[in-house]
């Protein structure tokens, strides 16, 4: 027998929108985002294809792959918890390259792959998975919090399982600040297999 968690729909609200208009990692606040199949037009992470990085060690670095990282989605609650763990006043979404800030969805980073985010303006975004925290984001925060060199590495541990999600555009449309987002979670079968002694990624 396989345990299956039932599907369900949650509601959240768009509490912030941001884009990266140039080559810089950090984003800037905007009132709306027009999402296309390439992501956010003109954004640093736009495009249907990207080059593989250290996150995909099974590919040679720089191999063209599907861009499932078009969007970075964050939660204000998780940002606040991470800031508290680092003993700093705040972490702003734009400091770590956020694109969409969603409030009202508990444990946002734990939403499973394939979850759909359906916005009132017609855009639909499909979650690829959680966004593993890295030193680059920690270094970006350090630029805004002087005299805290420990944050570069400390962020990796403090933000584990609350760094937010990466996602890609499934259907085009406009997303506006303050609008409601429906979060469609598919039913989740719990994989019962035992891990072998050696796996594909060893």
C-alpha positions in Angstrom: 0.0 0.0 0.0 1.2 3.5 -0.8 0.2 6.4 1.5 -1.3 9.3 -0.5 -1.8 12.8 0.9 -4.9 14.4 -0.6 -4.6 17.4 -2.9 -5.9 20.8 -1.7 -6.0 24.5 -2.6 -4.7 27.3 -0.4 -5.1 31.1 -0.8 -2.3 33.7 -0.5 -1.7 37.3 -1.4 1.0 39.0 -3.5 2.9 41.1 -0.9 5.8 42.2 -3.1 7.0 42.1 -6.7 10.6 42.5 -7.9 12.8 42.1 -11.0 16.4 42.3 -11.9 16.7 44.6 -14.9 20.4 44.2 -15.4 23.2 41.8 -14.7 23.0 42.4 -10.9 21.8 39.5 -8.7 19.7 41.9 -6.5 16.2 42.9 -7.6 14.2 46.1 -7.4 10.5 46.6 -6.3 7.8 47.0 -9.0 4.0 47.3 -9.0 3.4 44.6 -11.5 5.1 41.8 -13.5 4.2 40.7 -17.0 5.1 37.0 -17.1 5.8 35.3 -20.5 7.0 31.8 -21.3 10.5 33.3 -20.9 9.8 34.5 -17.4 10.1 38.2 -16.7 11.1 40.1 -19.8 14.5 41.7 -19.4 15.2 40.0 -16.1 18.5 38.4 -15.3 16.9 35.0 -15.1 14.7 35.3 -18.2 14.8 32.7 -20.9 13.5 29.2 -21.6 17.0 27.8 -21.5 19.8 28.4 -19.1 23.3 27.0 -18.6 23.9 24.3 -15.9 25.8 25.2 -12.8 27.2 23.5 -9.7 23.6 22.7 -8.7 23.5 20.1 -11.5 26.7 18.1 -11.1 25.3 15.4 -13.4 25.8 17.8 -16.3 29.1 19.3 -17.5 29.1 22.9 -16.3 27.5 25.2 -18.9 25.4 22.6 -20.5 22.1 24.1 -21.9 19.2 22.9 -19.8 15.5 23.9 -19.4 15.2 27.0 -17.3 13.2 26.0 -14.3 14.6 28.9 -12.3 12.8 31.7 -14.0 11.3 33.0 -10.8 12.3 33.2 -7.1 9.3 33.0 -4.8 9.6 34.0 -1.1 7.6 34.2 2.1 7.8 37.2 4.5 7.4 34.8 7.5 10.3 32.7 6.4 12.5 35.7 5.7 11.7 37.0 9.2 12.6 33.6 10.7 15.9 33.5 8.9 16.7 37.0 9.9 16.0 36.1 13.6 18.2 33.1 13.3 21.0 35.3 12.0 20.3 37.9 14.7 19.7 40.7 12.2 16.7 43.1 11.9 15.5 42.0 8.5 16.2 40.3 5.2 14.5 42.1 2.3 13.4 40.0 -0.7 15.3 42.1 -3.2 18.6 41.5 -1.3 18.5 37.8 -2.3 17.0 38.1 -5.8 13.4 37.5 -5.0 10.7 38.1 -7.6 7.4 37.3 -5.9 6.7 37.7 -2.2 3.6 35.7 -1.1 2.0 36.0 2.3 -0.6 33.8 3.9 0.8 30.4 2.8 2.4 28.6 5.7 5.7 26.8 5.2 5.9 28.1 1.6 9.3 26.5 1.0 7.8 23.1 1.8 5.3 23.3 -1.1 6.0 20.2 -3.2 7.2 20.2 -6.9 4.4 20.6 -9.4 2.4 22.9 -7.2 0.6 25.5 -9.3 0.4 29.2 -8.3 -2.6 30.7 -10.1 -2.8 34.5 -10.2 -6.0 36.5 -10.7 -4.5 38.2 -13.8 -4.4 34.8 -15.6 -0.7 33.9 -15.1 0.1 30.4 -13.8 3.4 29.5 -12.3 4.6 25.9 -11.7 6.9 25.2 -8.8 10.0 23.2 -9.6 11.2 22.9 -6.0 12.8 24.6 -3.0 15.7 27.0 -3.6 18.7 25.8 -1.7 20.4 28.6 0.1 24.0 29.5 -1.0 26.9 31.7 0.0 26.2 34.1 -2.8 22.9 35.1 -1.2 24.7 35.4 2.2 27.3 37.7 0.7 24.5 39.8 -0.8 22.9 40.2 2.7 26.3 41.1 4.1 26.4 44.2 1.9 23.4 45.5 3.7 24.5 44.4 7.2 27.9 45.8 8.0 30.4 44.2 10.3 28.8 40.7 10.0 31.2 38.6 7.9 29.7 35.5 9.5 26.5 36.0 7.4 27.9 34.7 4.2 28.2 31.1 5.5 25.6 31.5 8.3 22.8 32.2 5.8 23.2 28.7 4.3 22.3 27.0 7.6 19.8 29.7 8.8 17.8 29.6 5.5 17.7 25.8 5.1 14.1 24.8 4.1 12.9 28.4 4.2 14.8 30.0 1.3 11.7 29.9 -0.9 11.0 28.3 -4.2 12.1 28.4 -7.8 9.4 28.2 -10.5 8.7 28.7 -14.2 5.8 30.2 -16.1 3.2 27.7 -17.3 0.8 30.3 -18.7 1.4 33.9 -19.5 -0.3 36.9 -17.7 0.1 39.9 -15.5 0.7 39.7 -11.8 -0.2 42.8 -9.7 0.7 43.8 -6.2 -2.0 42.8 -3.7 -3.8 40.3 -5.8 -4.9 36.9 -4.5 -3.0 33.7 -5.6 -4.5 30.3 -5.5 -2.1 27.5 -4.6 -3.0 24.2 -6.1 -1.3 21.3 -4.4 -1.6 17.9 -6.2 -2.2 14.7 -4.2 1.2 13.4 -3.0 2.0 9.7 -3.0 4.7 8.9 -0.5 7.4 6.9 -2.2 7.9 3.7 -0.3 11.1 2.4 -1.7 14.2 1.8 0.4 17.3 3.6 -0.6 20.0 1.3 -1.9 23.5 1.5 -0.5 24.7 3.5 -3.5 22.5 6.0 -5.4 22.7 7.7 -8.8 24.0 10.9 -7.2 26.8 9.4 -5.0 
